[in-house]
Amino acid sequence: MTLFAPLSRAALRVAPKDAALRYACADFLHECGCGAAAVDVLEEALRLAPDFPRAHNLMAIALADLGNTPAAIEHLRQAVTLHPTLAAAWANLGLLLKSENQFDAAVAAYDTALLSCPNDPQFH
């Protein structure tokens, strides 16, 4: 992580308008346990590309990890609106809705995830 931070800052300076690069950096930060830093980078990615469904999905995961479930749900709703067959976002939405005791909506989200990716064993 210590080596990545200066390298990522340098890369982001070289490509300041690259939302995909910001997404990749945020994904790495999140995987390293730096959720708040990932959120900061994703905010910039989504400012550059508000129609980036995978960035909304990752933002939701990071926000949920930080305890901000309502904002996470909103990002997941945005992700599935932009990409209605993004099974991972539907599954994540189901998990968060379940955690909020919205069971009917959670089941509907899980069903949509399964229908979006019927041959993927992670949804069975």
Backbone as ProteinMPNN parsed JSONL, in Angstrom:
{"seq_chain_A": "MTLFAPLSRAALRVAPKDAALRYACADFLHECGCGAAAVDVLEEALRLAPDFPRAHNLMAIALADLGNTPAAIEHLRQAVTLHPTLAAAWANLGLLLKSENQFDAAVAAYDTALLSCPNDPQFH", "coords_chain_A": {"N_chain_A": [[0.837, -1.198, 0.0], [1.973, 1.235, 0.746], [3.742, 1.841, -1.322], [1.955, 2.006, -3.406], [0.381, 4.306, -3.0], [1.911, 6.785, -3.663], [2.403, 6.147, -6.337], [-0.179, 5.887, -7.418], [-1.17, 8.472, -7.038], [0.536, 9.845, -8.766], [-0.182, 8.656, -11.214], [-2.835, 9.471, -11.402], [-2.482, 12.188, -11.661], [-1.309, 12.302, -14.161], [-3.333, 11.387, -15.781], [-5.84, 13.039, -15.453], [-8.534, 13.09, -16.135], [-9.5, 10.537, -16.3], [-11.785, 8.344, -15.583], [-11.963, 5.568, -15.382], [-9.419, 4.824, -14.546], [-9.413, 5.985, -12.031], [-11.424, 4.452, -10.877], [-10.129, 1.925, -10.84], [-8.009, 2.482, -9.086], [-9.486, 3.08, -6.779], [-10.716, 0.621, -6.339], [-8.489, -0.944, -5.658], [-7.673, 0.444, -3.334], [-9.902, -0.026, -1.708], [-9.797, -2.813, -1.477], [-7.483, -2.994, 0.016], [-8.32, -2.183, 2.44], [-8.813, 0.482, 2.822], [-11.26, 2.113, 2.957], [-12.438, 4.714, 3.233], [-10.681, 6.3, 1.756], [-11.03, 5.104, -0.705], [-13.683, 5.845, -1.237], [-13.361, 8.612, -1.532], [-11.832, 8.712, -3.913], [-13.595, 7.455, -5.654], [-15.707, 9.269, -5.652], [-14.658, 11.306, -7.221], [-14.292, 9.884, -9.612], [-16.952, 9.349, -10.267], [-17.874, 11.915, -10.565], [-16.601, 12.6, -12.889], [-17.629, 10.64, -14.598], [-20.665, 10.075, -14.4], [-22.338, 8.094, -15.267], [-21.322, 5.518, -14.818], [-21.722, 2.441, -14.073], [-20.381, 0.334, -12.652], [-18.679, 1.749, -11.007], [-20.541, 2.997, -9.343], [-21.494, 0.701, -8.091], [-19.181, -0.209, -6.706], [-18.783, 2.03, -5.095], [-21.037, 1.824, -3.497], [-20.461, -0.544, -2.098], [-18.177, 0.254, -0.655], [-19.242, 2.393, 0.844], [-21.18, 1.025, 2.329], [-19.535, -0.636, 3.839], [-18.451, 1.316, 5.445], [-20.584, 1.933, 6.976], [-22.665, 3.462, 5.973], [-25.395, 2.782, 4.958], [-27.878, 3.768, 3.753], [-26.952, 5.61, 1.741], [-25.405, 3.846, 0.274], [-27.346, 2.088, -0.745], [-28.677, 3.856, -2.448], [-26.674, 4.33, -4.372], [-26.477, 1.766, -5.436], [-29.006, 1.479, -6.546], [-28.773, 3.385, -8.54], [-26.744, 2.175, -10.055], [-28.028, -0.18, -11.025], [-30.027, 0.959, -12.484], [-28.621, 2.196, -14.513], [-27.361, -0.018, -15.639], [-29.114, -2.543, -16.165], [-28.69, -5.309, -16.134], [-26.585, -5.881, -14.47], [-25.536, -8.086, -12.518], [-24.056, -8.36, -10.115], [-24.481, -5.905, -8.815], [-27.251, -6.03, -8.387], [-27.316, -8.226, -6.641], [-25.813, -7.204, -4.491], [-27.499, -5.116, -3.797], [-29.695, -6.597, -2.922], [-28.567, -7.799, -0.615], [-28.111, -5.526, 1.008], [-30.7, -4.462, 1.238], [-31.924, -6.547, 2.582], [-30.5, -6.362, 4.998], [-31.649, -4.1, 5.941], [-34.121, -4.916, 6.631], [-35.963, -5.015, 4.572], [-37.472, -7.158, 3.207], [-39.095, -8.187, 1.066], [-38.345, -6.552, -1.089], [-35.654, -7.201, -1.127], [-35.701, -9.905, -1.89], [-36.749, -9.619, -4.456], [-34.63, -8.223, -5.664], [-32.573, -10.144, -5.464], [-33.725, -12.12, -7.086], [-33.669, -10.805, -9.555], [-30.914, -10.589, -9.893], [-30.251, -13.285, -10.214], [-31.717, -13.904, -12.548], [-30.385, -12.239, -14.292], [-27.971, -13.422, -14.582], [-28.022, -16.353, -15.114], [-26.411, -18.664, -15.246], [-24.348, -18.386, -13.495], [-22.688, -19.646, -10.793], [-22.37, -18.323, -8.332], [-24.713, -17.084, -7.71], [-26.538, -18.953, -6.974]], "CA_chain_A": [[0.0, 0.0, 0.0], [2.795, 2.439, 0.837], [4.26, 2.133, -2.658], [0.851, 2.309, -4.302], [-0.143, 5.664, -2.809], [2.541, 7.777, -4.543], [2.224, 5.759, -7.74], [-1.542, 6.206, -7.841], [-1.278, 9.936, -7.145], [1.225, 10.228, -10.007], [-1.01, 8.216, -12.348], [-4.033, 10.318, -11.466], [-2.05, 13.494, -12.184], [-1.038, 12.14, -15.598], [-4.611, 11.175, -16.466], [-6.803, 13.62, -14.515], [-9.926, 12.931, -16.573], [-9.701, 9.114, -16.543], [-12.642, 7.759, -14.552], [-11.642, 4.143, -15.24], [-8.207, 4.741, -13.722], [-9.834, 6.277, -10.662], [-12.138, 3.256, -10.419], [-9.136, 0.892, -10.535], [-7.322, 2.896, -7.863], [-10.435, 2.935, -5.675], [-10.881, -0.815, -6.095], [-7.305, -1.355, -4.921], [-7.749, 1.026, -1.998], [-10.929, -0.742, -0.954], [-9.26, -4.148, -1.173], [-6.438, -2.83, 1.041], [-8.942, -1.76, 3.686], [-8.854, 1.949, 2.904], [-12.583, 2.428, 2.426], [-12.685, 6.156, 3.125], [-9.894, 6.789, 0.616], [-11.702, 4.606, -1.91], [-14.854, 6.703, -1.45], [-12.876, 9.895, -2.067], [-11.435, 8.522, -5.314], [-14.805, 7.143, -6.42], [-16.477, 10.505, -5.838], [-14.082, 11.98, -8.384], [-14.607, 9.064, -10.789], [-18.364, 9.53, -10.609], [-18.036, 13.285, -11.062], [-16.152, 12.549, -14.282], [-18.456, 9.696, -15.376], [-21.798, 9.712, -13.541], [-23.043, 6.939, -15.83], [-20.372, 4.417, -14.677], [-22.43, 1.595, -13.107], [-19.484, -0.418, -11.764], [-18.203, 2.688, -9.985], [-21.633, 3.117, -8.373], [-21.518, -0.542, -7.323], [-18.053, -0.189, -5.768], [-19.068, 3.086, -4.118], [-22.006, 1.261, -2.559], [-19.763, -1.498, -1.229], [-17.32, 1.02, 0.253], [-20.101, 3.123, 1.776], [-21.78, 0.053, 3.25], [-18.476, -1.024, 4.777], [-18.266, 2.435, 6.366], [-21.803, 2.075, 7.761], [-23.628, 4.376, 5.353], [-26.264, 1.92, 4.156], [-28.803, 4.491, 2.87], [-26.241, 6.105, 0.553], [-25.008, 2.672, -0.497], [-28.534, 1.63, -1.48], [-28.919, 4.797, -3.549], [-25.694, 4.064, -5.437], [-26.844, 0.506, -6.1], [-30.176, 1.764, -7.404], [-28.245, 4.071, -9.716], [-26.011, 1.175, -10.85], [-28.936, -1.077, -11.753], [-30.756, 1.779, -13.461], [-27.716, 2.388, -15.651], [-26.989, -1.319, -16.21], [-30.118, -3.414, -15.559], [-28.267, -6.712, -16.031], [-25.381, -5.967, -13.648], [-25.962, -9.018, -11.476], [-23.383, -8.079, -8.837], [-25.161, -4.774, -8.173], [-28.543, -6.522, -7.901], [-27.051, -9.06, -5.467], [-25.431, -6.297, -3.403], [-28.723, -4.425, -3.388], [-30.454, -7.559, -2.116], [-27.928, -7.919, 0.702], [-28.347, -4.323, 1.819], [-32.129, -4.369, 1.548], [-32.154, -7.542, 3.642], [-29.965, -5.82, 6.251], [-32.578, -3.046, 6.359], [-35.402, -5.604, 6.855], [-36.848, -4.83, 3.419], [-37.329, -8.515, 2.713], [-39.703, -8.375, -0.257], [-37.479, -5.883, -2.066], [-34.413, -7.977, -1.192], [-35.977, -11.103, -2.7], [-36.878, -9.165, -5.847], [-33.284, -7.906, -6.15], [-31.882, -11.424, -5.655], [-34.311, -12.761, -8.273], [-33.155, -10.117, -10.733], [-29.511, -11.002, -10.037], [-30.265, -14.647, -10.753], [-32.183, -13.844, -13.934], [-29.369, -11.542, -15.079], [-26.78, -14.261, -14.721], [-28.565, -17.646, -14.699], [-25.423, -19.738, -15.203], [-23.273, -18.042, -12.557], [-22.954, -20.381, -9.547], [-22.384, -17.497, -7.113], [-26.073, -16.621, -7.456], [-27.402, -20.108, -6.701]], "C_chain_A": [[0.877, 1.256, 0.0], [3.386, 2.822, -0.51], [3.143, 2.578, -3.589], [0.409, 3.761, -4.193], [0.564, 6.686, -3.689], [2.387, 7.439, -6.02], [0.834, 6.122, -8.236], [-1.735, 7.709, -7.972], [-0.62, 10.431, -8.428], [0.387, 9.858, -11.221], [-2.234, 9.103, -12.5], [-3.687, 11.724, -11.949], [-1.819, 13.426, -13.694], [-2.344, 12.026, -16.373], [-5.745, 11.719, -15.592], [-8.27, 13.435, -14.896], [-10.306, 11.466, -16.799], [-10.489, 8.474, -15.4], [-12.317, 6.29, -14.326], [-10.388, 3.952, -14.385], [-8.56, 5.02, -12.261], [-10.589, 5.086, -10.077], [-11.141, 2.172, -10.011], [-8.38, 1.23, -9.254], [-8.233, 2.706, -6.646], [-10.649, 1.466, -5.329], [-9.702, -1.332, -5.28], [-7.343, -0.825, -3.487], [-8.759, 0.288, -1.129], [-10.426, -2.118, -0.542], [-8.196, -4.102, -0.09], [-7.014, -2.365, 2.374], [-9.003, -0.266, 3.892], [-10.163, 2.454, 2.304], [-12.842, 3.911, 2.254], [-11.906, 6.751, 1.957], [-10.521, 6.332, -0.688], [-12.916, 5.469, -2.244], [-14.423, 8.032, -2.055], [-12.533, 9.776, -3.551], [-12.657, 8.228, -6.176], [-15.679, 8.377, -6.622], [-15.973, 11.258, -7.063], [-14.391, 11.206, -9.66], [-16.047, 9.294, -11.225], [-18.675, 10.969, -11.016], [-17.664, 13.333, -12.545], [-17.08, 11.718, -15.162], [-19.634, 9.241, -14.516], [-22.583, 8.488, -14.029], [-22.17, 5.682, -15.816], [-20.946, 3.445, -13.635], [-21.516, 0.816, -12.167], [-18.885, 0.487, -10.682], [-19.28, 2.916, -8.924], [-21.698, 1.869, -7.499], [-20.388, -0.552, -6.289], [-18.25, 0.889, -4.708], [-20.031, 2.555, -3.064], [-21.336, 0.298, -1.584], [-18.92, -0.746, -0.199], [-18.159, 1.774, 1.289], [-20.743, 2.19, 2.793], [-20.76, -0.402, 4.284], [-18.231, 0.061, 5.825], [-19.521, 2.725, 7.193], [-22.849, 2.998, 7.189], [-24.532, 3.6, 4.394], [-27.228, 2.704, 3.273], [-28.122, 5.02, 1.603], [-25.802, 4.951, -0.332], [-26.173, 2.158, -1.339], [-28.821, 2.555, -2.655], [-27.93, 4.582, -4.693], [-26.012, 2.759, -6.164], [-28.066, 0.699, -6.997], [-29.731, 2.483, -8.685], [-27.533, 3.076, -10.631], [-26.96, 0.308, -11.661], [-29.836, -0.32, -12.719], [-29.913, 1.951, -14.72], [-27.422, 1.079, -16.377], [-27.917, -2.372, -15.601], [-29.732, -4.888, -15.456], [-26.963, -6.866, -15.248], [-25.725, -6.778, -12.396], [-25.322, -8.725, -10.125], [-24.072, -6.937, -8.099], [-26.523, -5.205, -7.628], [-28.351, -7.362, -6.636], [-26.662, -8.2, -4.266], [-26.637, -5.526, -2.886], [-29.577, -5.338, -2.519], [-29.883, -7.704, -0.715], [-28.232, -6.718, 1.586], [-29.82, -4.152, 2.176], [-32.508, -5.363, 2.642], [-31.674, -7.004, 4.986], [-30.856, -4.715, 6.819], [-33.995, -3.588, 6.587], [-36.436, -5.328, 5.768], [-36.842, -6.145, 2.626], [-37.925, -8.741, 1.326], [-38.832, -7.75, -1.351], [-36.156, -6.633, -2.22], [-34.594, -9.212, -2.063], [-36.085, -10.721, -4.172], [-35.503, -8.852, -6.44], [-32.485, -9.184, -6.394], [-32.406, -12.141, -6.899], [-33.773, -12.117, -9.549], [-31.691, -10.47, -10.969], [-29.438, -12.379, -10.681], [-30.692, -14.66, -12.218], [-31.164, -13.166, -14.848], [-28.179, -12.431, -15.404], [-27.146, -15.706, -14.349], [-27.536, -18.772, -14.581], [-24.271, -19.471, -14.246], [-23.555, -18.717, -11.212], [-22.963, -19.521, -8.291], [-23.775, -16.997, -6.773], [-27.046, -17.768, -7.209], [-27.214, -20.583, -5.284]], "O_chain_A": [[0.555, 2.234, -0.675], [3.519, 4.008, -0.81], [3.352, 3.423, -4.459], [0.093, 4.384, -5.207], [-0.116, 7.41, -4.417], [2.257, 8.332, -6.857], [0.683, 6.613, -9.354], [-2.387, 8.173, -8.906], [-1.141, 11.322, -9.098], [0.258, 10.652, -12.153], [-2.621, 9.444, -13.617], [-4.515, 12.381, -12.579], [-2.102, 14.382, -14.415], [-2.446, 12.517, -17.497], [-6.529, 10.941, -15.049], [-9.153, 13.609, -14.056], [-11.328, 11.185, -17.426], [-9.918, 8.107, -14.373], [-12.386, 5.812, -13.194], [-10.315, 3.016, -13.589], [-8.05, 4.353, -11.361], [-10.408, 4.751, -8.907], [-11.289, 1.564, -8.951], [-8.139, 0.351, -8.427], [-7.788, 2.225, -5.604], [-10.752, 1.111, -4.155], [-9.891, -2.076, -4.317], [-7.076, -1.565, -2.54], [-8.499, 0.013, 0.042], [-10.605, -2.538, 0.601], [-8.024, -5.072, 0.648], [-6.269, -2.174, 3.336], [-9.221, 0.204, 5.008], [-10.17, 3.133, 1.277], [-13.404, 4.33, 1.241], [-12.42, 7.615, 1.247], [-10.545, 7.079, -1.667], [-13.148, 5.787, -3.411], [-15.056, 8.523, -2.99], [-12.901, 10.637, -4.349], [-12.743, 8.702, -7.309], [-16.325, 8.511, -7.662], [-16.764, 11.783, -7.847], [-14.718, 11.808, -10.683], [-16.327, 9.421, -12.417], [-19.642, 11.211, -11.738], [-18.314, 14.005, -13.345], [-17.295, 12.045, -16.33], [-19.606, 8.142, -13.963], [-23.39, 7.923, -13.292], [-22.275, 4.859, -16.725], [-20.688, 3.604, -12.442], [-21.846, 0.654, -10.992], [-18.617, 0.034, -9.569], [-18.968, 3.016, -7.738], [-21.932, 1.969, -6.294], [-20.62, -0.87, -5.122], [-17.916, 0.677, -3.542], [-19.856, 2.81, -1.872], [-21.615, 0.325, -0.385], [-18.947, -1.071, 0.988], [-17.822, 1.789, 2.473], [-20.839, 2.52, 3.974], [-21.081, -0.539, 5.465], [-17.85, -0.238, 6.956], [-19.531, 3.645, 8.011], [-23.837, 3.293, 7.86], [-24.439, 3.748, 3.176], [-27.392, 2.333, 2.11], [-28.669, 4.887, 0.508], [-25.826, 5.064, -1.557], [-25.998, 1.832, -2.513], [-29.17, 2.09, -3.741], [-28.314, 4.646, -5.861], [-25.832, 2.665, -7.379], [-28.134, 0.135, -8.089], [-30.249, 2.22, -9.771], [-27.7, 3.126, -11.85], [-26.733, 0.08, -12.849], [-30.352, -0.903, -13.672], [-30.416, 1.865, -15.84], [-27.254, 1.069, -17.597], [-27.549, -3.026, -14.624], [-30.398, -5.643, -14.747], [-26.303, -7.899, -15.362], [-26.142, -6.237, -11.371], [-25.985, -8.832, -9.093], [-24.23, -6.997, -6.88], [-26.91, -4.796, -6.533], [-29.114, -7.236, -5.678], [-27.126, -8.441, -3.152], [-26.777, -5.311, -1.682], [-30.117, -4.908, -1.5], [-30.629, -7.73, 0.263], [-28.567, -6.867, 2.761], [-30.148, -3.743, 3.29], [-33.314, -5.056, 3.52], [-32.354, -7.166, 6.0], [-30.825, -4.43, 8.016], [-34.947, -2.819, 6.72], [-37.64, -5.399, 6.015], [-36.285, -6.228, 1.531], [-37.317, -9.418, 0.497], [-38.614, -8.35, -2.404], [-35.601, -6.695, -3.317], [-33.733, -9.527, -2.884], [-35.567, -11.427, -5.037], [-35.242, -9.182, -7.597], [-31.798, -9.303, -7.408], [-31.63, -12.7, -7.673], [-33.46, -12.815, -10.513], [-31.269, -10.634, -12.114], [-28.644, -12.601, -11.595], [-30.088, -15.354, -13.036], [-31.087, -13.479, -16.037], [-27.472, -12.21, -16.387], [-26.628, -16.23, -13.363], [-27.783, -19.747, -13.871], [-23.317, -20.248, -14.193], [-24.549, -18.4, -10.559], [-23.51, -19.943, -7.272], [-24.002, -16.531, -5.656], [-28.26, -17.564, -7.236], [-27.856, -21.547, -4.866]]}, "name": "protein", "num_of_chains": 1, "seq": "MTLFAPLSRAALRVAPKDAALRYACADFLHECGCGAAAVDVLEEALRLAPDFPRAHNLMAIALADLGNTPAAIEHLRQAVTLHPTLAAAWANLGLLLKSENQFDAAVAAYDTALLSCPNDPQFH"}
